[in-house]
Amino acid sequence: MFIGIDLGTSSIKMILIDYEQNILATSNTSLTVQVSRDGYSEQNPEEWINATNKCLDALREKKPKEFSETISIGISGHMHGATLIDHSGNLIRPCILWNDTRSHQECLEFEKQNFDVRSISGNITMPGFTAPKINWIKKNELENFNKIFKVLLPKDYLRFYLTGEYYSEMSDASGTLWLDIKERKWSDKLLSCSFLDLKHMPQLVEGNDKAGILKKSIKNKFKFNHDITVVGGAGDNAAAAAGMGITKENQSFISLGTSGVFFTPTQNFLNNTSDAVHSFCHCLPDKWHLMSVMLSASNCLDWVCSITNTSIKDTLKNVENYFHDEKSIINSSYFLPYLSGERTPHNNPHIRGSFHSLKTITDATNLQYAVIEGVSFGILDGVNSILKVNNKFEDIFMVGGGSKSTFWIQLLSNLLNRNLKVCDQSEFGAALGVARLAMYQDPWIKNTEKIIKEIKVTDTYKPNTNKIDLLLKRYDIWKDLYKTNSQIADKLNL
């Protein structure tokens, strides 16, 4: 048996699978995020420990016999978080999360070196990444900076709790800005930009490699029968890709979750830093991937539902009916979906969400449509950014909460002019991905090539020309609205 642990921002999800990858049991426990001011986002890692123990208890209670026969564990986690450990293995401060944007000034300073930072890191420096967070801590919390023994990503701190060892793997480490992406190793030059060196880093492995053994105290506490290997695991999106079987360059997926992600593997290192495309290692050896990220996707839908006092179900129904009337779309408002700043293609931590072209006839349904349209344009921005350097992907899988809307998927299919596949997904997709990685450590599995297999497709949406010319005209105006807003965005954020 194999366990997959997915440390998300809002919860820990856990699954137990057998050799046929049947999900025998699942569990999840909620987490909280501390937002002390605009742009700040932190989490207490002690919550991760408590939630992990609760989830393990729940799995054991549901399937005690199978649980006890676990062979190995994989861990996925939200990327970029700065978890600081002192020489005694104690936490120095709360973890600064991926969606924290306080370090925008440090990003500018990080790249002012006598060498090309982006050519090594494969990425533009953004506040969400780990490195500028450390530079902010050095500038604003020097006492805490001086205590640093190790900098760990969230899932790797969880691994430290489980094994007592310091490891990370390539996909998650790619989001620190300290990894030489092409060579798959820590870069002395990049570490020096954050006043760190190799001794502050965990050891690197591939996602399916051994990265510690479960502590005897934890093994005994949960009554496991075997010494359990913990594998490298993966960052959240690479883990989700492994869960869907997306490891080849003709595959890709869009995730309409809290953030909006377009992900496609590559056989070689590629990058497009001019459009803030993420270029990361995949969680399997000798594979990479490109990724566009918009920070606010389905949470824009949650937000507009809240302010219009409408359920998500009713909002999507309203928007679908609204879309049938071409005159309504022509007169519709525009929405920039940048509630928390933006990554691809703008790398702009100052930009914020906004409505444009409001009229006396504007009503709640119009605002709801503008939000769905604006998020869809943001996804199109991301796909177009990746197309500049890689066009080998074909059909696109859809995952995340937004993928449950048939109208939204069809709208995206039309905009992207691509077939979109809805898969038999589960909210435990990332946990399944790292459970699959854990299977590589079982010596009884001889044919490891069959471990990562493509997920079942339940429906396919094909593009049609319904209002596509009108939508693309609106897309051009929408892009101009960003250009105009970006000129004053930093003045608005006082």
N, C-alpha and C positions, 0 to 999 in steps of 0.2 A: 504494500500500500504506500501511497505517496500523499504528502500534504502540500498544498499551495497556500501561501499567506500573501494577501494583498493589502498593504498599508496605504490606504487612501487618505485624502484630506479630511473627509467627513466620517469615515468609518474604517474599521479593519474587517475584511472579508476573508473567510478561510474555507477550503474544501478538502475533502478526503476522496481520493480516487483509487481505483484498482488498476490491474494491468491492462484492462481493456479501455481504460480512461472513462469508465462509468463513474459518475459523481455519486458517492455513497452517502455523503452527509455534507451539509454546509452550516456555517454560522457567521454571524456578524455582530459587531459592537460599535456603537457610535463614538465619535470623537468630537472635541470642541476646538474652535479656533479663536484666538484672542486678537481683536482688532482695536488697538488703543487709540489710533488716529488714522486719518486717511493715508493710504499707501503702506500702512504697517500690517503685517500678518504673521502671527507666531503661534507655536503650539508647544505644549509641555510634553516632552518625550516619555515622561512617566505614564502618561495616558496610553501610549502605545504598548507599554509593558503590561499594564493592567488589562487592556482590551485583548491582547494576545492570549493571556492566561484564561480569560473568560471564554474566548473562542475555542481554545484547546479543550477546556472543560466541556463545552457544549458538544464538540465532535465526539469526545470520549463517551459522553452520556448517550448520544444517539447510536453510535456503532462501536461499542467497547471492544469487541473481539478484533474487528478489522483495524481499529485505531491502534491497538497494541502491537500490530504487526507492521507498522510503518517502517519503511526502509530509509527514506530520505525526504528532505524538506526543501522547497524553493521559496524565495521571498521576492515580492515585487513591492515597489514603493513610489510615492510621489517624488518627483525629481527635484534637484537643486537645493534642497533644504540644508542649512548650515547647522550641524549639530556638533557642539564643541565639547571635547573631553579633556580633563586634566590628567596629570601623571598618576593619580589614584583611580582613574576610570570613572570619575564623577562628572556629572553634567556641570558646565560652567554657567549656562544661561539657557533660556528657552530657545527652541529651534526657530530660526527665521525661515519662512516658507517660500515656496516657488512664486507666489503671487504678491510678494512684498516688493514694493517699488522704491523704497527709501534711498537706494544706493545709485540713483541715476547720475549724480555728479562723479562718483567713484568709477563709473563705467568709462567716462571720458578720460579720466586720469589713468585707468588701467591700460588703455591702448596707446598712451604716449610713451612708447619705448623706442629704443634704437634698432628694433627689428619688427617684422610684420607679425603682429599677434594673431591676426585672422588666418594667415596661411598655415599656422600650426594648429590652432584650436578648431579651425574649420567653421567658426561661428563669429558673428558680431557680438560684442560685449553688451549684455542686457542686464537690467536690475534683477531679473528673475534668476539668473545664474548664481552659482555659489561664490565665485571669486570676488565680485564686487561687494558682496555681503561682508566678507572678511575684511576687505579694505575699509568698509564703513565702520566695522567694529574697532579696527585699529585706530581710526580717527576719532571715534566718539566714545569708545569703551576700552581704553588702553589697558586698564587693569585686567579685563577679561581676555583681551588679545594675548597678553603676556603669560596667561595661564595655559594656553593651548598646547596640548600634547598631540592630539589627533583631531582632524576635521573629518566627520563622518556624514554621509548622506543618511536620510531617515531610515531606509531599510537596512543599512549597514550598522546603524546603531542598534536596531532590533536584532540583527545577527550577533552583535557583540554581547547583548544580553543572553542570547541563546547558547553561544559557544565560548564566549570570553576571548574571541580572536578578532583581529582587525583585517577585514577583507572588503574589497569592492569588486565590481565587474565593469566591463567595457561600456555597456549601454548607459548605465546610470552615471558613470564617471565622465562620460562625454559631456554631460550638462554642467560640469564644474567650471569649465574654461581652463583647466589645468592639464587636460589630456592632449597629447599629440594624437589626433584622431586617425591619421593615416598610418602611423606606426604602432598604435594601440599601446601606448605607454605614457606614464607621467612625464611631463616636460619640465626640466629644470628651469628653463627660461620663463615659462608661463607661471610656475610657482613663485619665482622671484618677483613677479609683478604684484603678488599679494604678500610679499615679505615672508614667505614660507619656503620649505625645502622638502625633500623626499621623506625625511623622518616624520613629518606631520601627516603623511598619507598612509592609508591602508594598503595592503598588498593587492595587486590586481590579478584577476583571473577572468576566464570566459564565463558566460552565464551558466553553462552546463558543467563546469568544473567544480571539484570539491573545494569548499571554502569553510572548513571547520567541522567539528563533531559536536553534537548536542551535549551540553554539560551533564555530568552524571547526576547532579542534583535535580535537574529538570527531567531527565530520563526517569528517574525514580519517582518524582512527584506525579508524573502522568502515567506511570506504569507501562512504559514502552518495553518491549521484549528485546529490542536490538539496539546496538550503537548506531545512532542516526546521523547520516551525513547531511550537512547543509550545503547546498550548491550556491554558486554565485548569484543566480537569480537574474533580475532585470529591472530597469526603470519601467514605469507604468505602461507607457505606450508600446515599448518593445515587448513587454510581457503580454499585453493584449494582442499584439500581432502574432506572437507564438501561440496564443490560445486560439486564434483563428486560422493558424497555418500559413501566415503571410511572411514568407522568408525569401521569396524569389522576386526578381526585378520586374516581372510582368504583373505583379499583384499590388494592391493598395487598399487602403480603407480611409473612410471619413468617420470621425467620431463627433457626433453632435451631443456632447455632454456639457458640463459646466463651461469648459473651454471647447473650442472648435479645432479639430486636428485633421490634417491630411498627411498620411504616412505612406511611404513607398520604399521598399528595400532597393539597394543597389549592390552590384558585384564589386564595385570599386569605390574609392573615396571620391566624392563629388561635393561641390559646395557652391552656394550663391549667397554670399554675405551681403551683397548690395541690396538684396530684398529681404534680409533678415531670415533666410531659410535656415533651419537647424540641420546640421550635418553631423550625424552621430554614428557610433558603432552599433551594430545590431547585437542581440544577445547570444548569437552563435558565432563560432570562429570564422574569420575571413568574410564577414558580411557587414555591410553598412546600411544606413538608411537616411533618407531625406524626410524632413517633416516641417510643415508650416503650422503655426499655432496662432489662433486668435484667442485672446484671454477671456472674452465673454461671448458665449454662444447661447446654450439653453438657459443660462441664468438671466439673459436678457428677456427671454420668454417668461420666466418666473417673475421677473421684475414688473413687466407690463401687465401680467395677470394680477399682480398685487395692487398696482395703482388704479387699475380699471375694475377691481373687485370681480374678476371673472375667472372661472376655473380654466385650467389648461385645455381640457376637452372642449369646452364651449368656445374658447378663444380660437382654437384651430378650426372648429366648425364655422365660426364667424368669418375667419380669414378665407377659407375655401369658398364660401358663398360670395364674399366680396370680390374675389379674383375673377369670377365669371363675368363681371361687368367691366368692360374695358374703359368706360368713362370714369369709373371710380379709380382705377389704377392711374389714369392720366392725371387726375386731380389729387392723387394721394400725396401725403407727406413723405419725407425722407427721414431715415434714422441712421445715425452713425453709432455702431454697437460697441463703443469703446468705454464701457463703464469703469474699467480698471486700467486704462491705457491700452496699448497694443504692441504686439510683437510683429509677426509677419503681415505685410511687407514693410511696415513703417518704423518699427523699433522706437516707439514714442511713448514714454511713460507719462507724459503730461496730457495727452489728448484724452478727452472724456466724451461720454455719450451725449447725443443731442438730436432733437427733432428739427426739421427744416420745412419751410413752406406750409406752416400751419394756417388754416383759413377758418372763417366763421362756420363752414360746413364740416369741419373736422370733428369726428366723433371717436368714441372708444374703439370701434372696429377698425377705423382708419389707422389709428395708432398701433393697434395690434398687427395689422398687415404690414405697416412700415417696419416694425421690429423684425418680423419673419423675413421680409425682403432684405433688410439691412444685414442681418446675420448671414443670409444666403450669399449676398454680394461679398461679404468678408471671406467666406469659404472659397468663392471664385477667385478672389485676390490671391489666396494661398496656393491654389492649384496652378494658377497662371505663373506664380513665382517659381514653382518647381519645374514647370514645363520649359522654362528658359534653359535648364541644364539637364533635364531628363524627361524623355517622352516615351519610355519603354513600358510604362504601366498601361494596362488595358481596362478591363472592367473594375469597378470600385465597390468594395463592400461597405455597407452602412452599419454603424453601431451607435450606441448611446441612446439616451432617452428620446431625443428628437427624431430618431430613425423610426419611431413607432407611428409617426404621422405619414400616411400615404400621400397627402397633399404636399407636404414639405419635401419628401423624397422626389416626387415627380417634378416639383419646381426646380430642385437642384439638378436633376437629370437634364432638364431642358437647358438650364443655364450653362452647365458643364459640357453639354453635348456628348454625354457618356452614358453607358449602361450602368445602373446602380443596382447592386445585389443586396437584398435583405437576407441576413443569415439567421440561423436558429440560435440566436445569441443568448447569453446569460449574463446577469450582472456580475458573475464570478469569472468572466473571461480572462482577466489578468491573473487571477489565482490559478486558473487552469493552465495558463501559459507557463507559469513557474513550476507548477506540479509536473508538467511535461518535461521541463528542464531537469527536475529532480530525478526523473526516470533514467536519465543517462548514466546515473551512478549505480544502477542495479546491474551486477555482473551477469545476471540470468537473462537480461535482454540483449540478444545478439544482434538483431537488426535495428540499430538505432535510427536509420533513415526513415522508418515508418512512425517514429514517435510524434513528429510535428506533421500533422495532416490537416488539410483544409476543412473548414467548418461547413456544415450543410447549408445550402442555399434554399430559402423558402419562397422567394419571389424575386423577379427581375423587373426593373423599371427602365423603359427605353425612352430616349428623348423624343419629343415632338415639337412642332413649331408653334405651339399655342402661345401667342403673344410674345414670342421670343424677341422680335425686333423692338417692340416697345420696352421690354425688360432691359435689353442691352443699351438702349438710349438712356434709360433711367440709371443704369450702372455707370455710364460715362459721367452723368451729372453728379451722381453719388461720389465718384472719385474726385471730382472738382470741389465738392463740398468739404472733403477731407483736407485738400490742399489749402483751402481758405481758412478752415478752422485751425489747422496746425500752426498758422502764423501767429495766433494769439493764445494758443492753448496754455503756454507756460505762465501767461499773465493772469489767466483765469484761476489758476491753482495757487492761491495765496495761502 
